[in-house]
Amino acid sequence: MTVMAERPTINGSEPDSFEDLLRTLDELDVPDGYKAEIIRGNIVVSPWSKGYYHRVMRLVCEQLEPHLPAEHSISYGPFLYVFPGDERAYGPDIHAVPEHVFETTSNHLDGEALSFVAELTSSSTRDDDLTGKVETYGRAGVPVYLLLDMQEEQTTVFSMPSAKGYEACETKPFGEKLSVPAPFDCVLDTTGFKAP
């Protein structure tokens, strides 16, 4: 494993396919306090979230849960969602999917089944949260991508997925209310999202 300043990646023999990368990821012994994802053809190991991120994730889930589509659940547990078309595998900070997605023994869940995803940026993942994930989630048809920019203290909601990513977005600073579009059709209050 080659360790970079904030973002270690696995280098060495190149895998033959995305499936090979997934197998390598499954076999990886990730150190405690880190998670692994596939980003731009690399296995990226990044540190887990800061403590206060838990409060923010809980507040998002509590506000969206009453507005979930039928038979969906929302969680901030660590699950790996796979996007074979983009050769990406992400462990989003918050995710909502139909309950049937979890009826599998595989740890590779269907990214196209997501109805909502949220990422809380960190200095090591911020660039991909702002670019690559916008494109991947949009192309996969995820109806709503909520980006919580913890460094800039602002929230952006992306909607209207397309082949280019998303056709619509709205940004508000932490502390203001933000409309979350269909299938949720609710308002998210971002009071309490700032660092202590």
C-alpha positions, 0 to 999 in steps of 0.5 A: 500500500502506498500512503499519500498525505491524506489519501492512501491508494493501492498501487502495484499490479493493475487489475484486469477488470472492475470485478477484479478491483472489487475482489481486491477491495473485498480481500483488503485488510483495511485498518481500523478507522478507515474505509475503502472505495473504488474511485477513478479506477483506484482503491482509495482508503480514507479515514472515517468521519469526524465525531460531530459528523454523526450529529449531522448525519443523524439530523439528516436521517431524522428529517428525511425519514418521514418523507421516504418513499414506501418500503425504503429505509435511510441509514448512515451505516457503512455499505458499499454501493457499486456502479459498474458502468462508471467502474466506481464503488462508493460507501456514501455517508447517508443512503436511502434505498428500497428494503429489498436491496439488502436481501442479499449475502453480497456486500456489493449493493446496487448503486442504481437502486439508491433513491437518496445519497448524501456525502459529508466532505472531508479534505481527503474526499472533497474533490471527488464528492464535488465532481466524480460522485456528482457525475456517477450518482446522476448517471446512475439515476439517483434522484437526490444527491445531498452534498454537505460541504463541511469545509465551506459550511454549505449544503447543495442538493442535486436533482434531475439526474441525467447522463451528464450528472444532474440538471438542477442544484441549489446551495444554501449556507448551513443554518438555512432551510433547503428544499429536497425534491421528489421523491421526498418533497420536504424541507431540510433544516441545516441548523446544527450542521456547523462544527462545534 
